[in-house]
Amino acid sequence: MPGLAQLLDLLRAEEAAMRGDGRIVHAMASMRIEDVHECLFAGARLAAEQRFRFVEPNLEATAAVGGEFQTRTLGGRYNGFARQGGSEVIAAAGMPGAGARIAREAIELAQAPQCPDGVMDLLLMPDQMMLQIHESIGHPLELDRILGDERNFAGGSFVTLDMFGSYRYGAPGLHVSFDPGVPGELGGYACDDEGMPAERSFLIRDGWLLRPLGSALSVARAAALGYRFAPVANARASGWHRAPIDRMANLNVEPGDASLEQMVSEVERGVLMRTNASWSIDDQRDKFQFGCERGRMIEGGRLTHPVRNPVYRGRSATFWRSLARIGDRSGFEVHGTPFCGKGEPGQVVRVGHAAPPCLFRAVEVFGGES
């Protein structure tokens, strides 16, 4: 890992690169690095010991052109390009060199037309798939939420206990895994905070809903109601002073067989969207509306001009069934957020989401406000 002086020099250089054009009215380069050492005790016995290094570089540039302001970031406006690791995370984020691109794209967006309104195809890139997975698969499948624990704070879920094993959550080909062992992904660990070893498990296979995000305790509670599930190692606490509750860790959409070029070629009219800018979802984690930083039109099977303020809406219960194509491993990317909140008292934990680009058919798209 570079030393502090080298990191500061890198951030100063990236900020200077973003400020190279007078149309950039705001530029910021930041990096959060945190080393964590966790020890889990069962009585007086050390049950597990884990060490983590979290790296979150981010760049942000705002352009003003003719009264229009647009912001472009490296990893989203609320967190950076978040992974576990060291200098390889900084390199994977595109640094050095990303600052000039971020500034250029901010200026491009400020000059771009508004995203059109209408029902059209939607191609989501991995950094927006992160948010889509998090809000419309991760939270609805948390078993303690399904059992009612979060209703007066973070909300409930449209998912019910009797859906598991018989409900088509998504289109054929959709495989969603709980996998704390993916190298570098933000929510990776060897065991959860109740000491259960972490293993790869499928929550959704071929579009069918199989099992919830339920720790050993929540699964036991469901069994008392007559529903039997295999537990996953997802009992997590934000610190020693909080009780472990059901949380996401690394929740991923498995790669399919389509290249990005193939998916674009199959779209007559649609929009490609990347990098989350806003989100809104109801307390049952069903109806949602998500905005992105950057859009680009797809017309006649070709990527054409950029559009600003792209937004799409839908329902979790039907959106994943409109999935038409899943990108192959060449487009698979690891992302994450350090700010997943839940629980009473509140707990904030890190989670990871990895996915390739994904193509959805007949989605309601519109242009939002700057």
C-alpha positions in Angstrom: 0.0 0.0 0.0 1.4 3.5 -0.8 2.4 5.7 2.1 0.4 8.7 3.2 2.6 11.2 1.3 2.1 9.2 -1.9 -1.6 8.9 -1.4 -1.9 12.7 -0.8 0.1 13.4 -4.0 -2.1 11.1 -6.0 -5.3 12.8 -4.7 -3.9 16.3 -5.4 -3.0 15.3 -8.9 -6.4 13.8 -9.6 -8.1 17.0 -8.2 -5.9 19.2 -10.3 -6.8 17.1 -13.4 -10.5 17.7 -12.7 -10.0 21.4 -12.3 -8.2 21.8 -15.7 -11.3 23.2 -17.4 -13.0 26.4 -16.2 -16.4 24.8 -16.6 -15.7 22.6 -13.6 -17.0 24.6 -10.5 -16.3 21.9 -7.9 -13.8 19.1 -7.6 -13.0 16.8 -4.8 -10.7 13.8 -4.4 -10.9 11.6 -1.3 -9.8 8.3 0.1 -10.9 6.4 3.1 -8.7 3.6 4.4 -9.6 1.6 7.5 -7.9 -1.3 9.1 -10.1 -3.5 11.3 -9.2 -6.2 13.7 -12.1 -8.2 15.1 -12.1 -10.9 17.8 -15.2 -13.0 18.5 -15.4 -14.5 22.0 -17.7 -17.3 23.1 -17.6 -17.0 26.8 -13.9 -16.8 27.7 -12.9 -18.7 24.5 -11.6 -16.9 21.3 -13.9 -18.3 18.7 -12.7 -16.4 15.7 -10.2 -13.6 14.7 -10.4 -11.6 11.5 -8.5 -8.7 10.0 -9.8 -6.4 7.2 -8.5 -3.5 5.2 -11.2 -1.4 3.6 -10.2 1.0 0.8 -12.7 3.6 -0.6 -11.3 6.1 -3.2 -13.6 8.6 -4.7 -13.6 11.6 -7.1 -16.3 14.1 -7.7 -16.6 16.9 -10.3 -19.4 19.3 -10.9 -19.7 21.2 -14.2 -21.7 24.3 -15.0 -22.6 25.0 -18.6 -25.2 27.5 -19.6 -27.0 27.4 -16.3 -27.0 23.6 -16.2 -25.1 21.8 -13.4 -24.1 18.2 -13.5 -22.1 16.0 -11.2 -20.0 13.0 -12.1 -18.3 10.7 -9.5 -16.0 7.8 -9.5 -18.1 5.5 -7.2 -21.3 7.4 -6.4 -22.1 10.4 -4.4 -22.5 8.6 -1.1 -19.5 6.3 -1.1 -16.5 5.6 -3.3 -15.2 2.7 -5.2 -15.4 0.4 -2.1 -13.5 -2.8 -1.7 -11.2 -4.8 0.6 -7.5 -4.9 -0.3 -4.7 -2.4 -0.9 -3.1 -0.6 -3.8 -4.9 -2.9 -6.3 -8.2 -1.3 -5.3 -6.9 2.1 -6.2 -5.6 0.8 -9.5 -9.0 -0.9 -10.2 -10.7 2.4 -9.6 -8.7 3.9 -12.5 -6.3 6.0 -10.5 -4.2 7.7 -11.6 -6.0 9.1 -14.7 -9.7 8.9 -13.6 -9.9 12.6 -12.7 -9.6 13.8 -16.2 -12.3 11.4 -17.4 -14.7 12.3 -14.5 -14.4 16.0 -15.3 -14.9 15.4 -19.1 -18.0 13.3 -18.4 -19.4 16.0 -16.1 -19.0 18.6 -18.8 -20.5 16.2 -21.3 -23.6 15.7 -19.1 -24.1 19.4 -18.6 -24.3 19.8 -22.4 -26.4 16.7 -23.0 -30.2 16.6 -23.6 -32.6 15.4 -20.8 -33.3 11.7 -20.7 -36.5 11.0 -22.7 -39.6 9.7 -21.1 -41.2 6.4 -22.1 -41.3 2.7 -21.8 -38.1 1.3 -23.3 -35.3 -1.2 -22.7 -32.8 -0.5 -19.9 -29.2 -1.6 -19.7 -27.8 -1.3 -16.2 -24.0 -1.2 -15.7 -22.5 -3.0 -12.6 -22.2 0.1 -10.5 -25.9 0.7 -10.7 -26.7 -3.0 -10.5 -25.1 -2.7 -7.0 -28.0 -0.5 -5.8 -30.6 -2.6 -7.6 -29.5 -5.8 -6.0 -29.2 -4.1 -2.6 -32.6 -2.6 -2.4 -34.8 -5.0 -4.4 -33.3 -8.3 -3.5 -31.1 -7.9 -0.4 -33.4 -6.1 1.9 -36.6 -7.9 0.9 -35.0 -11.3 1.6 -33.8 -10.5 5.1 -35.6 -13.0 7.3 -35.9 -10.9 10.4 -37.6 -8.2 8.3 -40.0 -10.8 6.8 -40.7 -11.9 10.4 -41.7 -8.3 11.3 -38.7 -7.1 13.3 -38.0 -3.9 11.3 -41.6 -2.7 10.5 -41.5 0.3 12.8 -38.0 1.5 11.6 -36.7 0.1 8.3 -39.9 -1.4 7.1 -41.1 -4.9 6.1 -41.0 -6.9 2.9 -43.4 -7.9 0.1 -41.9 -11.4 0.5 -43.8 -13.8 2.7 -42.6 -17.0 4.3 -44.7 -19.2 1.9 -43.0 -17.8 -1.2 -39.7 -19.7 -0.7 -39.5 -22.7 -3.0 -42.4 -21.7 -5.2 -42.1 -18.0 -6.2 -40.6 -16.8 -9.5 -38.6 -13.8 -8.3 -36.8 -13.3 -11.7 -36.4 -14.4 -15.2 -34.9 -17.8 -16.0 -31.1 -17.5 -15.9 -31.1 -15.2 -12.8 -28.8 -16.8 -10.1 -28.2 -14.8 -6.9 -25.6 -15.9 -4.5 -24.7 -15.0 -0.9 -20.9 -15.3 -1.0 -18.7 -13.8 1.7 -15.7 -15.5 0.1 -15.3 -13.4 -3.1 -11.8 -11.9 -3.0 -11.8 -8.1 -2.4 -15.6 -7.7 -2.1 -16.5 -5.4 0.7 -18.8 -7.7 2.7 -16.4 -10.7 2.8 -15.6 -12.6 6.0 -14.8 -16.0 7.3 -17.6 -16.3 9.9 -20.5 -14.2 11.0 -20.8 -12.5 14.4 -22.4 -15.6 16.0 -19.5 -17.8 14.8 -21.2 -19.6 11.9 -18.7 -20.3 9.1 -19.5 -18.4 6.0 -20.2 -20.4 2.8 -21.5 -19.7 -0.6 -25.3 -20.2 -0.9 -27.8 -19.6 -3.6 -30.9 -17.5 -2.6 -32.3 -17.4 -6.1 -31.6 -20.1 -8.8 -32.8 -19.8 -12.3 -35.2 -17.1 -11.2 -36.8 -19.2 -8.4 -36.7 -18.0 -4.8 -35.1 -20.7 -2.7 -34.1 -19.4 0.7 -34.0 -16.2 2.8 -31.1 -14.2 4.2 -31.7 -15.8 7.6 -29.2 -16.4 10.4 -29.4 -19.4 12.7 -31.6 -17.5 15.2 -34.1 -16.3 12.6 -34.3 -19.7 10.9 -35.2 -21.2 14.3 -37.9 -18.6 14.8 -39.3 -19.4 11.3 -39.2 -23.1 12.2 -41.5 -22.5 15.2 -44.0 -21.1 12.6 -43.7 -24.3 10.5 -41.2 -23.0 7.9 -37.9 -24.7 7.6 -34.9 -23.1 5.9 -31.1 -23.7 5.9 -29.4 -20.8 7.7 -26.7 -18.6 6.1 -23.9 -16.9 8.0 -25.4 -13.4 8.0 -25.8 -12.5 11.7 -23.8 -9.3 11.8 -23.4 -6.5 14.4 -21.8 -3.1 13.9 -19.9 -3.4 17.1 -19.6 -5.1 20.5 -22.5 -3.0 21.9 -25.1 -4.2 19.3 -26.8 -7.5 18.9 -26.2 -9.4 15.6 -29.1 -9.2 13.2 -29.8 -10.5 9.7 -27.7 -8.5 7.2 -26.4 -8.8 3.7 -22.7 -9.6 3.2 -21.7 -10.2 -0.5 -24.9 -10.6 -2.5 -24.2 -11.1 -6.1 -25.8 -11.7 -9.5 -23.9 -14.5 -11.2 -22.6 -13.9 -14.7 -24.5 -15.0 -17.8 -23.4 -15.5 -21.4 -23.8 -12.1 -23.1 -21.2 -9.6 -24.0 -21.9 -5.9 -23.6 -21.7 -5.5 -27.3 -24.3 -8.3 -27.8 -26.8 -6.7 -25.4 -26.5 -3.3 -27.0 -27.0 -4.8 -30.5 -30.3 -6.4 -29.3 -31.8 -3.0 -28.3 -33.9 -1.1 -30.8 -34.6 1.8 -28.4 -33.3 2.1 -24.8 -30.9 3.7 -22.5 -27.7 2.6 -20.7 -27.4 3.9 -17.2 -24.5 3.9 -14.7 -23.6 5.1 -11.2 -26.4 5.7 -8.7 -27.4 9.3 -7.9 -30.7 8.8 -6.0 -33.0 6.2 -4.7 -36.5 5.8 -3.3 -38.2 2.6 -2.4 -41.3 1.9 -0.3 -41.2 0.3 3.2 -42.1 -3.1 1.7 -39.1 -2.9 -0.6 -41.4 -3.2 -3.6 -42.2 0.0 -5.6 -38.9 1.9 -6.4 -37.6 4.8 -8.3 -33.8 5.0 -8.9 -31.8 7.8 -10.6 -28.4 7.6 -12.2 -25.6 10.0 -12.9 -25.0 9.2 -16.5 -27.2 7.8 -19.3 -26.5 7.0 -22.9 -29.1 6.3 -25.6 -29.2 3.0 -27.5 -30.8 3.4 -30.9 -31.0 0.7 -33.6 -28.6 -1.5 -31.7 -25.9 1.2 -31.3 -24.8 3.4 -28.4 -25.4 7.0 -29.4 -25.4 10.3 -27.4 -25.3 10.8 -23.6 -28.4 12.0 -21.7 -28.6 13.7 -18.3 -30.7 12.9 -15.2 -31.8 9.4 -16.3 -34.3 7.8 -13.9 -36.3 4.5 -14.0 -39.0 3.1 -11.9 -40.7 -0.3 -11.3 -41.6 -2.9 -8.8 -39.3 -5.5 -7.3 -42.0 -8.1 -7.6 -42.0 -7.8 -11.4 -38.8 -5.9 -12.4 -36.5 -8.9 -12.2 -38.8 -11.0 -14.4 -38.2 -8.4 -17.2 -34.5 -9.4 -17.2 -33.7 -10.4 -20.8 -29.9 -10.8 -20.8 -27.1 -11.1 -18.2 -23.6 -10.1 -19.0 -20.8 -12.6 -19.1 -17.8 -12.7 -16.8 -15.8 -10.1 -18.9 -18.2 -7.4 -17.6 -18.4 -8.7 -14.0 -17.5 -6.1 -11.5 -17.2 -6.0 -7.7 -18.7 -3.0 -5.9 -20.0 -2.2 -2.4 -21.3 0.4 0.1 -20.1 1.1 3.6 -23.4 2.6 4.7 -26.1 0.0 4.9 -28.3 1.0 7.8 -30.8 -1.2 9.7 -31.9 -2.1 13.2 -33.0 -0.4 16.5 -30.7 1.0 17.8 -29.4 1.7 14.4 -26.5 -0.3 12.9 -24.4 0.6 9.8 -22.4 -2.2 8.1 -20.4 -2.7 4.9 -21.9 -4.8 2.2 -20.7 -5.9 -1.2 -22.5 -6.5 -4.5 -21.0 -7.9 -7.7 -22.7 -8.2 -11.1 -22.2 -7.9 -14.8 -24.3 -5.5 -17.0 -27.9 -6.6 -17.2 -30.6 -5.9 -19.8 -34.2 -5.4 -18.8 -37.1 -5.0 -21.3 -40.0 -2.5 -21.3 -39.0 -0.4 -18.2 -40.5 3.0 -17.4 -37.8 5.6 -18.0 -37.9 9.3 -17.6 -35.7 12.4 -17.1 -35.4 13.8 -13.5 -34.3 17.2 -12.3 -30.7 18.3 -12.0 
